[in-house]
Amino acid sequence: MIKLAGRIWVETENGKLLGHGRIELLERVHACGSLRQAALQMEMSYKRAWDLIGDMNNQFTVPLTISTRGGKGGGNAVVTPKGLAVIAQYRELMQQFEQFLAETKTDISL
Amino acid sequence: MIKLAGRIWVETENGKLLGHGRIELLERVHACGSLRQAALQMEMSYKRAWDLIGDMNNQFTVPLTISTRGGKGGGNAVVTPKGLAVIAQYRELMQQFEQFLAETKTDISL
């Protein structure tokens, strides 16, 4: 069976801003309140998660997460209202893309 | 400036069937009549190009290219009518995707 597939992301002139992985990271931080835990769940290094979050927070004028550093377990992190809005807006884009993939007909036959 | 970006591909239950690189390879084979030249132009190994073409020809019931093996320069290759049709059908999908990317509005702001 022939199927159209793909992925989307949001970028600025400074490169990638939001993609599936970054949004999943934000969602997991929101769910568990810890960047370290979120990274673990995604089998991502803490450094990588920290860099991704830092890159997003640098590119947005309002931070998407706020971290309280240090302490056992690496401190806590909360997703800000702006962060929650961005998650919802990205999910909306994903939904439209899924719809595009499902509705787009192809004449390609094997 | 916030911009939606992405890529699409066509897959079957056996994995990827067509993507941007495979279509570019077919187009270059069609333009220069040689798989080796096409691979060179794309800075792709001849083996990789051969494998990609072989995978496509295996998955389609009609081959997309026909090769005359051997000889100096690795022999010639021609894209079949089926191959040309597939290129055109994929380009049509690409065009619809470009349109989707251009038309889809996002509320995300920095």
Backbone of each chain as ProteinMPNN parsed JSONL, in Angstrom:
{"seq_chain_A": "MIKLAGRIWVETENGKLLGHGRIELLERVHACGSLRQAALQMEMSYKRAWDLIGDMNNQFTVPLTISTRGGKGGGNAVVTPKGLAVIAQYRELMQQFEQFLAETKTDISL", "coords_chain_A": {"N_chain_A": [[0.828, -1.2, 0.0], [0.572, 2.155, -0.919], [1.703, 5.062, 0.666], [1.561, 8.397, 1.766], [3.943, 10.16, 3.605], [5.624, 12.108, 6.162], [7.331, 14.94, 7.71], [7.094, 17.889, 9.712], [8.398, 21.089, 10.709], [9.108, 24.045, 12.65], [10.785, 26.938, 11.775], [13.185, 29.614, 12.084], [15.111, 32.444, 10.873], [17.31, 31.801, 12.289], [17.527, 29.098, 12.325], [16.241, 25.822, 13.272], [13.318, 26.045, 15.239], [11.075, 24.867, 16.498], [10.213, 21.477, 16.737], [9.127, 18.079, 16.38], [10.472, 16.618, 18.432], [11.324, 18.631, 20.225], [8.894, 19.665, 21.104], [7.783, 17.423, 22.294], [9.577, 17.165, 24.378], [9.043, 19.526, 25.864], [6.416, 18.95, 26.603], [6.808, 16.735, 28.216], [8.349, 17.806, 30.253], [6.46, 19.482, 31.308], [4.666, 17.582, 32.216], [6.113, 16.114, 34.158], [7.615, 17.9, 35.585], [10.366, 18.13, 35.661], [13.417, 18.594, 34.069], [15.466, 16.809, 33.852], [14.239, 14.331, 34.307], [12.46, 14.327, 32.151], [14.245, 14.234, 30.007], [15.439, 11.751, 30.469], [13.219, 10.049, 30.076], [12.945, 10.34, 27.36], [15.188, 9.167, 26.45], [17.363, 10.824, 26.05], [20.309, 12.79, 26.334], [21.003, 14.669, 29.316], [22.373, 17.013, 28.881], [21.826, 17.514, 26.186], [19.051, 17.917, 26.267], [18.98, 20.147, 27.914], [20.336, 21.976, 26.269], [18.557, 22.14, 24.09], [16.244, 23.202, 25.283], [17.367, 25.577, 26.187], [18.009, 26.796, 23.769], [15.473, 27.24, 22.673], [14.386, 28.941, 24.636], [16.096, 31.07, 24.315], [15.453, 31.954, 21.771], [12.773, 32.68, 21.838], [11.006, 35.558, 22.995], [9.846, 35.514, 25.425], [10.392, 33.238, 28.018], [9.937, 29.68, 27.608], [10.107, 27.774, 29.472], [10.792, 27.63, 32.977], [13.486, 27.209, 35.077], [14.513, 25.849, 38.188], [17.522, 25.741, 39.36], [19.906, 23.215, 40.392], [20.185, 21.245, 43.429], [19.082, 18.029, 44.601], [18.617, 15.705, 42.005], [18.65, 17.572, 40.042], [17.066, 19.846, 40.103], [13.927, 21.593, 39.61], [11.59, 22.131, 36.897], [9.39, 24.271, 35.209], [6.8, 24.643, 32.82], [5.996, 27.56, 31.188], [3.084, 29.773, 30.828], [3.307, 30.815, 28.233], [4.854, 28.8, 27.086], [3.043, 26.665, 27.209], [1.11, 27.624, 25.473], [2.538, 27.631, 23.078], [3.015, 24.891, 22.727], [0.359, 24.031, 22.262], [-0.221, 25.457, 19.919], [1.608, 24.356, 18.156], [0.774, 21.696, 18.111], [-1.635, 22.029, 16.837], [-0.747, 22.721, 14.278], [0.467, 20.297, 13.601], [-1.763, 18.683, 13.476], [-3.105, 19.73, 11.274], [-1.257, 19.068, 9.349], [-1.287, 16.274, 9.445], [-3.809, 15.916, 8.479], [-3.492, 16.921, 5.894], [-1.713, 14.963, 4.885], [-3.375, 12.737, 4.976], [-5.425, 13.417, 3.254], [-4.335, 14.0, 0.799], [-4.166, 12.882, -2.397], [-2.467, 10.415, -4.282], [-1.343, 9.483, -7.503], [0.435, 7.538, -7.87], [1.349, 4.254, -8.607], [2.248, 0.875, -7.906]], "CA_chain_A": [[0.0, 0.0, 0.0], [1.362, 3.387, -1.045], [1.272, 6.013, 1.686], [2.34, 9.629, 1.869], [4.397, 10.396, 4.977], [6.492, 13.275, 6.223], [7.38, 15.641, 8.984], [7.194, 19.346, 9.612], [8.994, 21.785, 11.847], [9.001, 25.503, 12.569], [12.127, 27.488, 11.811], [13.383, 31.052, 11.882], [16.378, 32.655, 10.177], [18.36, 31.237, 13.137], [17.466, 27.636, 12.293], [15.036, 25.188, 13.802], [12.766, 26.609, 16.468], [10.23, 23.846, 17.105], [9.998, 20.258, 15.975], [8.431, 17.067, 17.16], [11.232, 16.287, 19.632], [11.311, 19.752, 21.175], [7.555, 19.763, 21.686], [7.63, 16.293, 23.218], [10.376, 17.508, 25.565], [8.261, 20.5, 26.642], [5.258, 18.261, 27.172], [7.238, 15.852, 29.308], [8.728, 18.684, 31.363], [5.198, 19.925, 31.904], [4.023, 16.456, 32.906], [6.845, 15.583, 35.316], [8.222, 18.986, 36.367], [11.823, 17.979, 35.767], [14.082, 18.455, 32.767], [16.264, 15.572, 33.886], [13.304, 13.212, 34.126], [11.946, 14.386, 30.777], [15.328, 13.765, 29.136], [15.539, 10.303, 30.699], [12.081, 9.398, 29.421], [13.141, 10.375, 25.907], [16.517, 8.596, 26.179], [18.135, 11.949, 25.538], [21.21, 13.212, 27.4], [20.555, 15.871, 30.025], [23.0, 18.143, 28.191], [21.075, 17.761, 24.944], [17.76, 18.486, 26.663], [19.299, 21.491, 28.416], [20.67, 22.802, 25.097], [17.337, 22.361, 23.304], [15.412, 24.133, 26.054], [18.067, 26.871, 26.179], [17.883, 27.378, 22.43], [14.105, 27.761, 22.552], [14.224, 30.098, 25.525], [16.852, 32.195, 23.74], [14.826, 32.46, 20.548], [11.523, 33.353, 22.191], [11.24, 36.724, 23.86], [9.38, 35.086, 26.745], [10.836, 31.84, 28.149], [8.909, 28.627, 27.552], [10.233, 27.03, 30.733], [11.605, 28.265, 34.02], [14.145, 26.153, 35.846], [15.165, 26.149, 39.456], [18.718, 24.895, 39.243], [20.578, 22.601, 41.533], [19.427, 20.354, 44.292], [19.087, 16.618, 44.215], [17.774, 15.448, 40.836], [18.849, 18.6, 39.021], [16.134, 20.97, 40.204], [12.647, 21.441, 38.933], [11.345, 22.99, 35.741], [7.967, 24.436, 34.898], [6.494, 25.216, 31.513], [5.271, 28.815, 31.389], [1.879, 29.902, 29.984], [3.763, 30.953, 26.841], [5.253, 27.463, 26.658], [1.832, 25.869, 26.983], [0.471, 28.137, 24.255], [3.345, 27.168, 21.942], [2.708, 23.461, 22.562], [-0.971, 23.911, 21.648], [-0.147, 25.97, 18.545], [2.342, 23.386, 17.346], [-0.107, 20.529, 17.957], [-2.61, 22.426, 15.817], [-0.043, 22.579, 12.99], [0.628, 18.862, 13.369], [-3.071, 18.157, 13.108], [-3.363, 20.144, 9.894], [-0.354, 18.302, 8.489], [-1.831, 14.917, 9.391], [-4.97, 15.991, 7.589], [-2.93, 17.041, 4.541], [-1.191, 13.65, 4.477], [-4.481, 11.79, 4.799], [-6.327, 13.838, 2.176], [-3.649, 14.18, -0.475], [-4.212, 11.668, -3.222], [-1.371, 10.235, -5.223], [-1.63, 8.569, -8.611], [1.538, 6.581, -7.982], [0.982, 2.847, -8.403], [3.437, 0.011, -7.981]], "C_chain_A": [[0.868, 1.258, 0.0], [0.809, 4.454, -0.11], [2.181, 7.235, 1.691], [2.693, 9.85, 3.332], [5.278, 11.636, 4.995], [6.612, 13.827, 7.617], [7.509, 17.132, 8.736], [7.93, 19.88, 10.829], [8.819, 23.283, 11.627], [10.407, 26.065, 12.698], [12.106, 29.004, 11.702], [14.693, 31.201, 11.112], [17.548, 32.108, 11.013], [18.324, 29.706, 13.183], [16.198, 27.101, 12.922], [14.608, 25.833, 15.126], [11.979, 25.531, 17.213], [10.115, 22.652, 16.179], [9.362, 19.247, 16.909], [9.142, 16.772, 18.488], [11.19, 17.384, 20.686], [9.953, 19.871, 21.874], [7.327, 18.616, 22.673], [8.402, 16.566, 24.516], [9.608, 18.485, 26.456], [7.082, 19.814, 27.335], [5.656, 17.377, 28.355], [7.707, 16.66, 30.511], [7.465, 19.136, 32.085], [4.562, 18.804, 32.733], [4.761, 16.061, 34.183], [7.587, 16.653, 36.117], [9.726, 18.923, 36.503], [12.419, 17.761, 34.384], [14.865, 17.152, 32.722], [15.378, 14.346, 33.653], [12.788, 13.154, 32.686], [12.982, 13.845, 29.799], [15.461, 12.247, 29.242], [14.443, 9.55, 29.957], [12.277, 9.321, 27.906], [14.47, 9.75, 25.494], [17.412, 9.627, 25.504], [19.086, 12.356, 26.669], [20.671, 14.485, 28.043], [21.118, 17.108, 29.334], [22.221, 18.527, 26.929], [19.728, 18.423, 25.273], [17.951, 19.938, 27.123], [19.573, 22.442, 27.247], [19.418, 23.128, 24.276], [16.434, 23.386, 23.994], [16.046, 25.526, 26.023], [17.924, 27.568, 24.838], [16.485, 27.966, 22.241], [13.933, 29.014, 23.404], [14.984, 31.319, 25.014], [16.118, 32.807, 22.554], [13.491, 33.156, 20.826], [11.824, 34.528, 23.106], [10.785, 36.438, 25.29], [9.821, 33.631, 26.915], [9.669, 30.861, 28.137], [8.937, 27.773, 28.821], [11.015, 27.883, 31.714], [12.17, 27.146, 34.879], [14.614, 26.691, 37.186], [16.334, 25.19, 39.553], [19.105, 24.251, 40.551], [19.66, 21.734, 42.367], [19.493, 18.931, 43.767], [18.163, 16.422, 43.002], [17.82, 16.55, 39.814], [17.834, 19.715, 39.049], [14.868, 20.726, 39.416], [12.54, 22.388, 37.749], [9.846, 23.091, 35.544], [7.834, 25.051, 33.512], [5.608, 26.444, 31.763], [3.98, 28.825, 30.556], [2.247, 30.066, 28.513], [4.162, 29.588, 26.275], [4.048, 26.585, 26.357], [1.108, 26.314, 25.715], [1.206, 27.618, 23.015], [3.096, 25.683, 21.673], [1.378, 23.302, 21.822], [-0.941, 24.363, 20.192], [0.583, 24.993, 17.631], [1.489, 22.139, 17.099], [-1.167, 20.789, 16.881], [-1.993, 22.295, 14.415], [0.097, 21.093, 12.624], [-0.676, 18.248, 12.877], [-3.406, 18.504, 11.653], [-2.485, 19.356, 8.924], [-0.841, 16.859, 8.354], [-3.008, 14.864, 8.421], [-4.513, 16.099, 6.125], [-2.449, 15.675, 4.037], [-2.326, 12.68, 4.168], [-5.311, 12.13, 3.563], [-5.654, 13.903, 0.809], [-3.59, 12.863, -1.231], [-2.964, 11.605, -4.094], [-1.769, 9.208, -6.28], [-0.57, 7.481, -8.733], [1.021, 5.16, -7.706], [2.227, 1.992, -8.573], [3.476, -0.77, -9.293]], "O_chain_A": [[1.779, 1.401, 0.816], [-0.393, 4.718, -0.09], [3.405, 7.121, 1.629], [1.831, 9.738, 4.204], [5.637, 12.156, 3.938], [6.079, 13.272, 8.578], [7.974, 17.569, 7.683], [8.062, 19.198, 11.846], [8.428, 23.722, 10.545], [11.139, 25.711, 13.623], [11.113, 29.593, 11.274], [15.315, 30.205, 10.741], [18.657, 31.967, 10.498], [19.017, 29.093, 13.995], [15.212, 27.82, 13.086], [15.429, 26.121, 15.998], [12.188, 25.31, 18.406], [9.938, 22.808, 14.971], [9.097, 19.532, 18.077], [8.502, 16.685, 19.536], [11.042, 17.114, 21.878], [9.877, 20.141, 23.072], [6.754, 18.809, 23.746], [7.936, 16.24, 25.608], [9.532, 18.29, 27.669], [6.795, 20.072, 28.504], [4.942, 17.285, 29.353], [7.495, 16.257, 31.655], [7.413, 19.167, 33.314], [3.999, 19.043, 33.801], [4.13, 15.712, 35.18], [8.123, 16.372, 37.189], [10.303, 19.588, 37.364], [11.999, 16.881, 33.634], [14.92, 16.479, 31.693], [15.734, 13.443, 32.895], [12.691, 12.083, 32.086], [12.652, 13.096, 28.88], [15.581, 11.551, 28.234], [14.702, 8.545, 29.295], [11.838, 8.372, 27.256], [14.84, 9.797, 24.321], [18.111, 9.341, 24.532], [18.715, 12.277, 27.84], [19.976, 15.275, 27.404], [20.435, 18.125, 29.212], [21.994, 19.704, 26.651], [19.329, 19.383, 24.615], [17.18, 20.827, 26.762], [19.097, 23.578, 27.239], [19.244, 24.259, 23.823], [15.931, 24.315, 23.362], [15.352, 26.529, 25.855], [17.74, 28.784, 24.776], [16.338, 29.066, 21.707], [13.398, 30.022, 22.943], [14.576, 32.457, 25.245], [16.151, 34.021, 22.351], [13.125, 34.106, 20.134], [12.772, 34.497, 23.89], [11.277, 37.044, 26.242], [9.623, 32.845, 25.988], [8.569, 31.17, 28.594], [7.947, 27.144, 29.195], [11.8, 28.747, 31.322], [11.449, 26.263, 35.344], [15.054, 27.836, 37.299], [16.166, 23.995, 39.794], [18.704, 24.666, 41.638], [18.495, 21.527, 42.027], [19.907, 18.679, 42.635], [17.042, 16.93, 42.993], [17.108, 16.49, 38.812], [17.748, 20.477, 38.086], [14.765, 19.766, 38.652], [13.318, 23.334, 37.626], [9.122, 22.107, 35.696], [8.651, 25.872, 33.095], [4.6, 26.363, 32.464], [3.804, 27.98, 29.678], [1.573, 29.517, 27.641], [3.847, 29.265, 25.13], [4.036, 25.849, 25.37], [0.562, 25.494, 24.977], [0.582, 27.218, 22.032], [2.981, 25.27, 20.519], [1.282, 22.529, 20.869], [-1.558, 23.737, 19.33], [0.214, 24.827, 16.468], [1.489, 21.593, 15.995], [-1.542, 19.893, 16.124], [-2.644, 21.816, 13.486], [-0.13, 20.699, 11.48], [-0.686, 17.406, 11.979], [-3.923, 17.673, 10.905], [-2.911, 19.02, 7.819], [-0.809, 16.291, 7.262], [-3.177, 13.912, 7.659], [-5.074, 15.455, 5.239], [-2.74, 15.283, 2.907], [-2.249, 11.901, 3.219], [-5.839, 11.237, 2.901], [-6.328, 13.865, -0.221], [-3.037, 11.871, -0.756], [-2.475, 12.626, -4.577], [-2.433, 8.212, -5.993], [-0.664, 6.607, -9.595], [0.349, 4.91, -6.706], [3.148, 2.356, -9.305], [4.405, -1.544, -9.524]]}, "seq_chain_B": "MIKLAGRIWVETENGKLLGHGRIELLERVHACGSLRQAALQMEMSYKRAWDLIGDMNNQFTVPLTISTRGGKGGGNAVVTPKGLAVIAQYRELMQQFEQFLAETKTDISL", "coords_chain_B": {"N_chain_B": [[11.687, 35.801, 11.514], [8.983, 33.605, 11.49], [8.645, 30.406, 10.176], [7.017, 27.744, 8.532], [8.264, 24.566, 7.847], [9.336, 21.535, 6.174], [9.343, 18.042, 5.177], [8.381, 15.547, 2.8], [7.646, 12.125, 1.99], [7.214, 9.067, 0.138], [5.949, 6.009, 1.123], [5.852, 2.412, 1.565], [4.608, -0.678, 2.95], [7.015, -1.864, 3.007], [8.871, 0.022, 3.642], [10.645, 3.117, 2.856], [9.762, 4.414, -0.302], [9.82, 6.438, -2.264], [11.564, 9.501, -2.21], [12.868, 12.824, -1.77], [15.615, 12.667, -2.511], [15.783, 10.268, -3.982], [14.149, 10.831, -6.155], [15.504, 12.979, -7.275], [17.782, 11.633, -8.043], [16.762, 9.892, -10.044], [15.942, 11.843, -11.88], [18.384, 12.944, -12.58], [19.666, 10.761, -13.717], [18.039, 10.461, -15.916], [18.634, 12.844, -17.212], [21.406, 12.67, -17.774], [21.909, 10.091, -18.563], [23.423, 8.189, -17.279], [24.122, 6.236, -14.486], [26.346, 6.349, -12.902], [27.391, 8.896, -13.407], [25.241, 10.435, -12.507], [25.269, 9.795, -9.778], [27.752, 10.842, -9.058], [27.299, 13.577, -9.499], [25.581, 14.074, -7.427], [27.159, 13.726, -5.291], [27.2, 11.2, -4.188], [27.852, 7.819, -3.335], [28.613, 5.366, -5.837], [27.741, 2.851, -5.265], [25.719, 3.366, -3.386], [23.889, 4.756, -4.965], [23.277, 2.794, -6.818], [22.103, 0.901, -5.123], [19.833, 2.325, -4.251], [18.42, 2.717, -6.64], [18.05, 0.059, -7.316], [16.438, -0.775, -5.2], [14.107, 0.679, -5.672], [13.394, -0.31, -8.221], [12.903, -2.927, -7.521], [10.673, -2.681, -5.886], [8.666, -1.571, -7.458], [6.422, -2.877, -9.923], [7.012, -2.598, -12.534], [10.095, -1.732, -13.976], [11.825, 1.34, -13.102], [14.076, 2.306, -14.205], [16.363, 1.281, -16.76], [19.294, -0.481, -17.064], [22.339, -0.748, -18.861], [24.787, -2.773, -18.271], [28.308, -2.596, -17.406], [31.264, -1.89, -19.393], [33.209, 1.013, -20.221], [33.05, 3.554, -17.815], [30.885, 2.524, -16.58], [28.588, 1.818, -17.921], [25.365, 2.579, -19.468], [22.271, 4.18, -18.511], [18.777, 4.267, -18.66], [15.791, 6.083, -18.052], [12.662, 4.698, -17.667], [9.376, 4.936, -19.308], [7.516, 4.508, -17.237], [9.114, 5.297, -15.086], [9.435, 8.016, -15.668], [6.812, 8.842, -15.398], [6.423, 8.41, -12.673], [8.231, 10.245, -11.585], [6.966, 12.648, -12.365], [4.541, 12.403, -10.986], [5.415, 12.434, -8.351], [6.546, 14.962, -8.214], [4.269, 16.475, -8.434], [3.053, 15.911, -5.978], [4.95, 17.128, -4.319], [4.579, 19.765, -5.025], [2.013, 20.239, -4.069], [2.537, 19.965, -1.387], [4.318, 22.076, -0.936], [2.553, 24.122, -1.319], [0.805, 23.68, 0.801], [2.568, 24.242, 2.938], [3.024, 26.935, 2.467], [0.515, 28.055, 2.733], [-0.451, 27.418, 5.214], [-1.287, 28.81, 8.197], [0.317, 29.988, 11.127], [-0.088, 30.635, 14.587], [1.99, 31.054, 16.174], [4.218, 33.115, 17.908], [7.217, 34.964, 18.45]], "CA_chain_B": [[10.445, 35.407, 10.865], [8.613, 32.212, 11.758], [8.307, 29.749, 8.915], [6.76, 26.31, 8.589], [9.08, 23.828, 6.886], [9.144, 20.1, 6.335], [9.593, 17.219, 3.999], [7.479, 14.409, 2.648], [8.147, 10.994, 1.211], [6.206, 8.054, -0.144], [6.418, 4.743, 1.663], [4.971, 1.251, 1.533], [4.874, -1.499, 4.128], [8.428, -2.261, 2.945], [9.74, 1.164, 3.936], [10.589, 4.252, 1.937], [9.712, 4.091, -1.723], [10.276, 7.621, -2.994], [11.811, 10.707, -1.439], [13.488, 13.865, -2.578], [16.891, 12.211, -3.056], [15.555, 9.237, -5.002], [13.599, 11.471, -7.345], [16.592, 13.741, -7.889], [18.647, 10.648, -8.701], [16.084, 9.501, -11.292], [15.979, 12.973, -12.812], [19.747, 13.116, -13.088], [19.907, 9.639, -14.635], [17.323, 10.803, -17.143], [19.317, 13.968, -17.88], [22.761, 12.379, -18.251], [21.983, 8.745, -19.136], [24.428, 7.367, -16.606], [23.936, 6.19, -13.035], [27.594, 6.764, -12.271], [27.452, 10.367, -13.499], [24.196, 10.975, -11.631], [25.754, 9.65, -8.405], [28.835, 11.822, -8.906], [26.708, 14.918, -9.399], [24.931, 14.209, -6.12], [28.174, 13.383, -4.28], [26.702, 9.966, -3.592], [28.666, 6.722, -3.845], [27.967, 4.609, -6.907], [27.053, 1.741, -4.6], [24.482, 3.882, -2.784], [22.967, 5.055, -6.067], [22.88, 1.486, -7.348], [21.18, 0.299, -4.148], [18.57, 3.071, -4.259], [17.728, 2.39, -7.889], [17.658, -1.344, -7.216], [15.316, -0.88, -4.264], [12.911, 1.172, -6.382], [13.032, -1.255, -9.285], [12.354, -4.125, -6.88], [9.361, -2.428, -5.284], [7.685, -1.359, -8.53], [6.281, -4.073, -10.755], [7.672, -2.231, -13.789], [11.292, -0.988, -13.562], [11.854, 2.785, -13.37], [15.253, 2.53, -15.043], [16.982, 0.093, -17.349], [20.729, -0.259, -17.146], [23.192, -1.625, -19.652], [25.949, -2.866, -17.392], [29.662, -2.787, -17.895], [31.821, -0.905, -20.303], [33.896, 2.162, -19.618], [32.116, 4.519, -17.211], [29.826, 1.833, -15.845], [27.393, 1.552, -18.718], [24.354, 3.626, -19.524], [21.002, 3.904, -17.854], [17.678, 5.096, -19.147], [14.582, 6.087, -17.234], [11.543, 4.171, -18.465], [8.146, 5.744, -19.241], [6.983, 4.393, -15.875], [9.971, 6.136, -14.252], [9.099, 9.42, -15.946], [5.492, 9.095, -14.807], [6.606, 8.475, -11.218], [8.864, 11.55, -11.312], [5.946, 13.693, -12.51], [3.562, 12.243, -9.904], [6.041, 12.87, -7.105], [6.677, 16.431, -8.301], [2.927, 16.994, -8.158], [2.901, 15.846, -4.522], [5.835, 18.156, -3.76], [3.952, 21.062, -5.273], [0.899, 20.366, -3.125], [3.104, 20.145, -0.049], [4.818, 23.458, -0.892], [1.37, 24.963, -1.172], [0.371, 23.506, 2.195], [3.491, 24.975, 3.811], [2.864, 28.38, 2.238], [-0.831, 28.522, 3.091], [-0.816, 27.111, 6.592], [-0.985, 29.917, 9.103], [0.592, 29.626, 12.504], [-0.25, 31.729, 15.543], [3.184, 31.107, 17.024], [4.982, 34.365, 17.829], [8.431, 34.889, 19.289]], "C_chain_B": [[10.183, 33.914, 11.069], [8.093, 31.555, 10.483], [8.077, 28.247, 9.136], [7.584, 25.626, 7.5], [8.829, 22.34, 7.078], [9.576, 19.331, 5.11], [8.604, 16.058, 3.984], [8.198, 13.292, 1.899], [6.992, 10.011, 1.006], [6.742, 6.721, 0.341], [5.386, 3.638, 1.446], [5.252, 0.455, 2.809], [6.332, -1.988, 4.131], [9.391, -1.107, 3.201], [9.634, 2.244, 2.88], [10.605, 3.78, 0.488], [10.301, 5.241, -2.535], [10.482, 8.775, -2.028], [12.541, 11.68, -2.337], [14.771, 13.371, -3.263], [16.72, 11.187, -4.169], [15.03, 9.853, -6.298], [14.681, 12.291, -8.058], [17.537, 12.804, -8.639], [18.04, 10.212, -10.043], [16.174, 10.629, -12.331], [17.368, 13.148, -13.422], [20.13, 11.974, -14.026], [19.249, 9.947, -15.979], [18.072, 11.88, -17.931], [20.65, 13.549, -18.481], [22.932, 10.949, -18.758], [22.987, 7.819, -18.476], [24.211, 7.416, -15.103], [25.19, 6.685, -12.337], [27.726, 8.29, -12.278], [26.444, 11.006, -12.544], [24.652, 10.924, -10.177], [26.834, 10.682, -8.112], [28.277, 13.224, -8.685], [26.098, 15.149, -8.02], [25.895, 13.933, -4.97], [27.717, 12.176, -3.462], [27.588, 8.846, -4.145], [27.879, 5.978, -4.923], [27.167, 3.457, -6.297], [25.707, 2.188, -4.025], [23.44, 4.15, -3.873], [22.406, 3.753, -6.646], [21.857, 0.826, -6.427], [19.82, 1.001, -4.17], [17.747, 2.726, -5.498], [17.215, 0.944, -7.844], [16.447, -1.525, -6.311], [14.025, -0.414, -4.937], [12.462, 0.169, -7.431], [12.461, -2.558, -8.724], [10.932, -3.906, -6.386], [8.287, -2.18, -6.344], [7.6, -2.625, -9.374], [6.921, -3.854, -12.129], [8.924, -1.445, -13.401], [11.205, 0.5, -13.935], [13.046, 3.153, -14.244], [15.685, 1.197, -15.631], [18.452, 0.405, -17.558], [21.352, -1.225, -18.134], [24.525, -1.654, -18.94], [27.254, -2.895, -18.156], [30.092, -1.714, -18.87], [32.46, 0.231, -19.533], [32.851, 3.114, -19.035], [30.919, 3.859, -16.582], [28.566, 1.601, -16.63], [26.392, 2.675, -18.649], [23.1, 3.202, -18.788], [19.95, 4.813, -18.465], [16.496, 4.982, -18.183], [13.425, 5.675, -18.129], [10.352, 5.134, -18.431], [7.506, 5.69, -17.85], [7.786, 5.293, -14.922], [9.642, 7.612, -14.43], [7.75, 9.781, -15.342], [5.612, 9.267, -13.296], [7.246, 9.81, -10.822], [7.797, 12.647, -11.331], [4.934, 13.624, -11.367], [4.137, 12.706, -8.567], [6.177, 14.39, -7.075], [5.337, 17.109, -8.002], [2.654, 16.984, -6.647], [3.724, 16.94, -3.841], [5.19, 19.532, -3.869], [2.79, 21.282, -4.289], [1.415, 20.595, -1.71], [3.648, 21.572, 0.105], [3.659, 24.423, -0.661], [0.835, 24.883, 0.262], [1.248, 24.331, 3.132], [3.274, 26.479, 3.7], [1.544, 28.894, 2.794], [-1.168, 28.318, 4.558], [-0.334, 28.221, 7.52], [-0.65, 29.363, 10.48], [0.451, 30.855, 13.39], [0.997, 31.893, 16.416], [3.91, 32.438, 16.817], [6.168, 34.268, 18.783], [8.269, 35.751, 20.541]], "O_chain_B": [[11.058, 33.078, 10.846], [7.215, 32.088, 9.805], [8.843, 27.58, 9.832], [7.591, 26.073, 6.353], [8.179, 21.937, 8.043], [10.1, 19.888, 4.145], [8.072, 15.651, 5.017], [9.228, 13.51, 1.261], [5.937, 10.126, 1.63], [7.865, 6.342, 0.008], [4.213, 3.9, 1.182], [6.047, 0.879, 3.647], [6.82, -2.473, 5.152], [10.597, -1.248, 2.997], [8.675, 2.292, 2.11], [11.353, 2.878, 0.11], [11.169, 5.038, -3.384], [9.667, 8.998, -1.133], [12.801, 11.4, -3.508], [14.985, 13.627, -4.448], [17.426, 11.23, -5.177], [15.419, 9.45, -7.394], [14.762, 12.295, -9.287], [18.028, 13.129, -9.72], [18.737, 10.171, -11.057], [16.449, 10.386, -13.506], [17.514, 13.454, -14.605], [20.833, 12.186, -15.014], [19.833, 9.72, -17.039], [18.134, 11.833, -19.16], [21.007, 14.003, -19.568], [23.975, 10.615, -19.32], [23.359, 6.79, -19.04], [24.127, 8.492, -14.512], [25.115, 7.357, -11.308], [28.122, 8.895, -11.281], [26.748, 11.984, -11.862], [24.456, 11.879, -9.426], [26.835, 11.316, -7.057], [28.724, 13.956, -7.802], [26.094, 16.269, -7.509], [25.49, 13.91, -3.808], [27.831, 12.139, -2.236], [28.027, 8.914, -5.293], [26.648, 5.964, -4.919], [26.068, 3.135, -6.749], [24.697, 1.496, -4.155], [22.265, 3.815, -3.721], [21.212, 3.641, -6.923], [20.867, 0.262, -6.891], [18.779, 0.346, -4.115], [16.544, 2.478, -5.417], [16.1, 0.651, -8.275], [15.549, -2.315, -6.602], [12.977, -1.042, -4.786], [11.279, -0.16, -7.517], [11.639, -3.212, -9.367], [10.092, -4.803, -6.45], [7.127, -2.541, -6.146], [8.581, -3.353, -9.522], [7.319, -4.808, -12.798], [8.827, -0.553, -12.558], [10.598, 0.869, -14.941], [13.035, 4.172, -14.935], [15.411, 0.132, -15.078], [18.808, 1.423, -18.152], [20.942, -2.382, -18.231], [25.297, -0.696, -18.99], [27.308, -3.172, -19.354], [29.365, -0.756, -19.131], [32.259, 0.374, -18.327], [31.871, 3.441, -19.705], [30.021, 4.545, -16.096], [27.551, 1.215, -16.051], [26.547, 3.614, -17.868], [22.897, 2.026, -18.486], [20.208, 5.983, -18.749], [16.247, 3.932, -17.59], [13.231, 6.23, -19.211], [10.325, 6.051, -17.611], [7.014, 6.701, -17.347], [7.216, 5.964, -14.062], [9.579, 8.365, -13.458], [7.563, 10.887, -14.835], [4.987, 10.151, -12.71], [6.842, 10.427, -9.837], [7.733, 13.474, -10.421], [4.515, 14.655, -10.84], [3.43, 13.297, -7.751], [5.953, 15.025, -6.044], [5.289, 18.178, -7.395], [2.09, 17.936, -6.107], [3.256, 17.595, -2.909], [5.245, 20.345, -2.947], [2.617, 22.376, -3.753], [0.808, 21.328, -0.93], [3.462, 22.201, 1.147], [3.771, 25.397, 0.083], [0.462, 25.896, 0.854], [0.744, 25.032, 4.01], [3.329, 27.205, 4.693], [1.459, 30.027, 3.268], [-2.068, 28.969, 5.088], [0.857, 28.519, 7.608], [-1.256, 28.394, 10.939], [0.817, 31.965, 13.004], [1.049, 32.763, 17.286], [4.181, 32.835, 15.684], [6.113, 33.571, 19.796], [9.179, 35.817, 21.367]]}, "name": "protein", "num_of_chains": 2, "seq": "MIKLAGRIWVETENGKLLGHGRIELLERVHACGSLRQAALQMEMSYKRAWDLIGDMNNQFTVPLTISTRGGKGGGNAVVTPKGLAVIAQYRELMQQFEQFLAETKTDISLMIKLAGRIWVETENGKLLGHGRIELLERVHACGSLRQAALQMEMSYKRAWDLIGDMNNQFTVPLTISTRGGKGGGNAVVTPKGLAVIAQYRELMQQFEQFLAETKTDISL"}
